[in-house]
């Protein structure tokens, strides 16, 4: 599991490989915080990850439409 966390998704499209999506999902889950351990969500990171998802999805979708 530590191997996938070393992937920097900053300059990658998360839809290009399932591993990239998994790293994104792990970061998203962590940013959501925890009710069990009383950890507040990291809203700045959540916003960045949501924007990344939308941007990468739209780019990926445009590529599919061209085919």
N, C-alpha and C positions, 0 to 999 in steps of 0.2 A: 504494500500500500504506500510506503514512503516513496517508491519509485514514481508513482503517478503525481505525487505532490511536487516533484521537482520540475514538472513541465510548466513553463511560463505561458499562459494562454493569452497574454497581452497582445501579441502580434500574430496569433493563430486564429483561424476560424474554427470555432468549437464544433461545427458540423462536419468538418473534414475527417474526423476520426472519433470513434466511440470513446477512446481514452481521454480525448480533450473534453468531451461532454461530461465525462465522469469527474474530471478535475474541476470543471466549472461547478458541477452539482455539489461536490464536497465543499468548495469555497462558499457556495450559496447557503448550504446547510449550516456551516459554521457561523456565517454572518447573521443567520436568523436568531442566534442566541439559544437560550435554553430556559424553559419554564422550570424544569426539575432543579437546576442549579442556580436559578435566579440570575441568569446572564441576559442582559438587555440586547436587543438586536443592534447590529452595526448598520445603521440606515445608509450611511455614505457608501459602504461597500455593497450593500444590497442594491442601491440605485445604480452603481457602476456595473454590477453583474447583470442586472435586468437590461440596461442599455446595451451591453455587450451582446446579450442573447438576441435582442431585437435586431441590432445591426448585422450580426453574423447570420441570423435567420434570413433577413431580407436579401443579403448578398447571395446566400446559398439558393434561395428561391428564384432569384433573377437568373442564376446559372441554369437551373432546371427548366425555366420557361424558354430559354434560348435553344434547348436541345430539341 
